[in-house]
Structure formats: C-alpha cells, structure tokens
Amino acid sequence: MSKILIVEDEESIAELEKDYLELSGFEVEIENSGDKGLERALSENFDLYILDLMLPGVDGFEICKRIRQEKNNPVLMVSAKKDDIDKIHGLGLGADDYITKPFSPSELVARVKAHLSRYDRLIGSSAQQNEIIEIRGLKIDKTARRVFVNGEEKNFTTKEFDLLAFLAQNPNRVFTKDELFSNIWDMESVGDIATVTVHIKKIREKIEFDTSKPQYIETIWGVGYRFKM
C-alpha cells in the first residue's frame, strides 16, 4: 500500500483529499503546518507528497526543495495561485505536478495514481539495486556506503560503516562485544574488544543528537549493544 503525506493548512481540504485517497487504497497522513510537514517528509518514508503552497512556517516551495535534496518520490503542489510564475517556480524546484484550486478530488486521485505508476516504471528497477536503511532521520545507503543524518552526509571509516550497518540491519537484537568483533573484524576478539567500544563511541558522535541519551545504538550494560527501532 502506497503511503502519502499531505501538507495542507486548510483542514477541511486536507480531510477531503485524505478520504478520497483512502477510498482508492492509499495510506494517508496529514500535517497542517509547514514545519511539521517538512520534518516528517525528511524523517519518514512516503511514496508521494502533496504540498500546499501557502503554509504557516515553511512554505511548500521550501519543502519541495528540501525533499528533492534527498528523495526522488513524486511531489504534487497544490495552490489557489494561478500565476504561471508560481507554477514555473514549483516545477523548477522539482515538483512533478502543479494543481490549481479548486479541483475535483477525483482528479487529484487520478494524478496521484499516474505519478506513482510512472515513478515505479522509471526507477523501480534501480531502487531495488540500492539497499537503504532509513529510521528517524538516519539514512544508511549500504550500496553506496554513505550515511546521512537529517539530510547531512557524515564521513565514516570502513569499519565504522560496517559496524553501523550490521547493527541497523539486525534491529532490537543484543550483540556482545565479542560477537560484534567477530562479525565486523572477522576474527576472534582475543581480548581486543575495546576496539568495538571505541568504534561505537565514534559512531554515536556522528549520528546521535545527544550521545549521553542515544536514540539509535543502546548500551545493554553487562552484555553489549542493540540498535533500537
């Protein structure tokens, strides 16, 4: 089931759009402010975005721009503004469509289906090639071996990346330091498990907002570490 984010400050319009899209089999989330909409657009996975142009806080143009810096999913802009300059600006920022209010909900559903179908045809095969793990603003591209935190790329050494990726692809499972050393360094620890502790510390410094209260890699005292989902 495709998941859609609607960022629209007029609640009646947002609810109407949601009702029609849900009747067509989509999962829909709504945010009424630009700030919260931008936060969720960047930190969560959605298949398509519907953005109102005029929003409290961050406007639709800026949200579209920020989405395009990180994601290729379809973006539909919705606005009462009929000026060509706004349409050109929105499309220039990477929006896939620009719909002028008022419009029929059935037209919106038709456009959503068309853009999702086109997106699947164009990049469906390539999307399968890159293995990506995303959770709460952390993006790990295993294929390209790149790590992003809230859109900002962080530099990782080979072993730091291998350790982070290993923990992230085995979430909620507790690993001892010996197990981590064996899996990442491919050898017996023979008393060298301090290497794991040092690497965990360096990883946390790069991905955690507050290293004293980690939201990703949790220490299980007396046992080891766990990646929290």
C-alpha positions in Angstrom: 0.0 0.0 0.0 1.5 3.4 -1.1 1.8 5.9 1.7 1.1 9.6 1.0 1.9 12.7 3.1 -0.5 15.7 2.7 0.8 19.1 4.0 -2.2 21.4 3.9 -3.2 24.0 6.4 -6.9 24.1 5.4 -8.1 21.1 7.4 -11.4 20.6 5.5 -9.5 20.3 2.2 -6.9 18.0 3.7 -9.5 15.7 5.1 -11.4 15.6 1.8 -8.3 14.7 -0.1 -7.5 12.0 2.5 -11.0 10.5 2.3 -10.8 10.1 -1.5 -7.3 8.8 -1.5 -8.0 6.3 1.3 -11.1 5.1 -0.7 -8.7 4.4 -3.5 -6.5 2.2 -1.3 -3.8 4.6 -0.2 -2.5 5.2 3.3 -2.6 8.9 4.1 -1.0 11.1 6.7 -1.8 14.8 7.2 0.2 17.7 8.6 -1.3 21.2 8.8 2.0 23.2 9.3 4.9 23.6 7.1 7.5 23.0 9.8 6.0 19.7 10.9 5.3 18.7 7.4 9.0 19.2 6.4 10.2 17.3 9.5 8.1 14.3 8.6 8.8 14.4 4.9 12.5 14.2 5.6 12.5 11.7 8.6 9.8 9.3 7.4 9.3 7.2 4.2 6.4 8.3 2.0 5.7 7.2 -1.6 4.3 10.6 -2.7 3.9 14.1 -1.2 1.0 16.6 -1.7 2.1 20.1 -0.7 0.0 23.2 -0.4 2.0 26.3 -1.5 1.0 28.7 1.3 1.6 27.2 4.7 2.3 28.5 8.2 6.0 28.3 8.9 7.9 26.7 6.0 6.1 27.1 2.6 5.5 24.5 0.0 8.3 25.7 -2.2 10.9 25.2 0.6 9.5 21.7 1.5 9.7 20.7 -2.1 13.3 21.9 -2.4 14.3 20.0 0.7 12.6 16.8 -0.3 14.4 16.9 -3.7 17.8 17.2 -2.0 17.2 13.7 -0.5 14.4 11.9 -2.3 13.1 11.2 -5.8 9.5 10.3 -4.9 6.7 12.3 -6.7 5.8 15.7 -5.3 2.5 17.3 -6.2 2.0 21.0 -5.4 -1.5 22.4 -4.7 -2.3 26.1 -4.7 -5.0 28.7 -5.2 -2.4 30.7 -7.0 -2.9 30.6 -10.8 0.1 32.7 -11.9 2.4 30.9 -14.3 5.4 32.2 -12.3 4.4 30.1 -9.3 3.9 27.0 -11.5 7.3 27.5 -13.1 8.9 28.1 -9.8 7.4 25.0 -8.3 8.2 22.7 -11.2 11.7 24.2 -11.3 12.3 23.1 -7.7 11.5 19.6 -8.7 7.7 19.2 -8.3 6.2 16.7 -10.6 2.8 18.4 -10.9 1.1 21.7 -10.0 -2.7 21.6 -9.4 -4.7 24.8 -9.1 -7.5 25.1 -6.6 -10.4 24.4 -6.8 -10.0 20.9 -8.3 -12.1 17.8 -8.0 -10.9 15.1 -5.6 -11.2 12.5 -8.3 -8.8 14.5 -10.5 -6.3 14.5 -7.6 -6.6 10.7 -7.2 -6.1 10.2 -10.9 -2.9 12.3 -10.9 -1.6 10.6 -7.8 -2.1 7.2 -9.4 -0.5 8.4 -12.7 2.6 9.8 -10.9 3.1 6.7 -8.7 2.8 4.4 -11.7 5.3 6.5 -13.7 7.7 6.6 -10.7 7.5 2.8 -10.4 8.2 2.3 -14.1 11.1 4.7 -14.2 13.1 3.8 -11.1 11.5 0.6 -9.8 14.4 -1.5 -11.0 17.1 0.9 -9.9 15.5 1.3 -6.5 15.9 -2.4 -5.9 19.7 -2.2 -6.6 20.4 0.2 -3.7 19.8 -1.3 -0.3 18.9 1.6 2.0 18.0 1.6 5.7 16.1 4.6 7.0 14.9 5.3 10.5 14.2 8.6 12.4 16.3 10.8 10.2 19.2 8.3 9.8 19.8 7.0 6.3 22.3 4.2 5.6 22.9 3.5 1.9 24.6 0.1 2.0 25.2 0.0 -1.7 26.9 3.4 -1.9 28.3 3.1 1.6 27.1 6.5 2.6 25.4 7.7 5.8 23.1 10.8 6.2 21.7 12.3 9.4 18.8 14.6 8.8 20.0 15.1 5.2 23.6 15.8 6.2 26.2 13.3 5.0 28.6 12.0 7.6 32.0 10.6 6.9 32.6 7.0 8.1 35.6 4.8 8.1 35.2 1.3 6.6 34.8 -0.4 9.9 32.6 2.3 11.4 30.2 1.9 8.4 30.3 -1.9 8.6 29.5 -1.9 12.3 26.7 0.6 12.0 25.1 -1.2 9.0 25.4 -4.6 10.8 23.6 -3.3 13.9 20.9 -1.4 11.8 20.1 -4.5 9.7 19.7 -6.5 12.9 17.5 -4.2 14.9 16.4 -4.9 18.5 18.9 -7.8 18.8 21.5 -7.5 21.5 25.1 -8.4 20.4 28.0 -8.9 22.8 31.3 -7.1 22.0 32.8 -10.4 21.1 30.0 -11.1 18.6 30.4 -7.7 17.0 34.2 -8.0 16.8 33.9 -11.5 15.2 31.3 -10.3 12.6 33.0 -7.0 11.6 36.7 -7.7 12.0 36.2 -11.4 11.0 38.5 -12.7 13.7 38.4 -13.8 17.3 38.5 -10.9 19.8 41.4 -12.3 21.9 41.0 -9.6 24.4 40.7 -6.8 21.8 37.0 -6.0 22.3 37.9 -2.4 23.4 38.1 -1.8 19.6 34.3 -2.3 19.5 33.8 0.2 22.3 35.9 2.8 20.6 34.1 2.4 17.2 30.6 2.6 18.9 31.7 5.9 20.6 32.8 7.4 17.2 29.6 6.3 15.5 27.5 7.8 18.2 29.4 11.1 17.9 28.4 11.2 14.2 24.7 10.1 14.4 23.4 10.8 17.8 21.9 14.2 18.8 22.9 13.5 22.5 25.5 10.8 23.0 24.5 10.5 26.7 21.0 9.6 25.6 21.4 7.6 22.4 18.3 7.1 20.3 19.9 4.6 17.8 22.6 2.4 19.5 21.7 1.4 23.0 24.2 0.0 25.6 22.9 -3.1 27.3 25.1 -3.0 30.4 27.0 -6.1 31.1 26.0 -7.6 27.7 26.7 -5.4 24.7 24.8 -3.2 22.2 21.5 -3.0 20.5 20.2 -0.9 17.6 16.8 0.5 18.6 13.9 0.6 16.1 
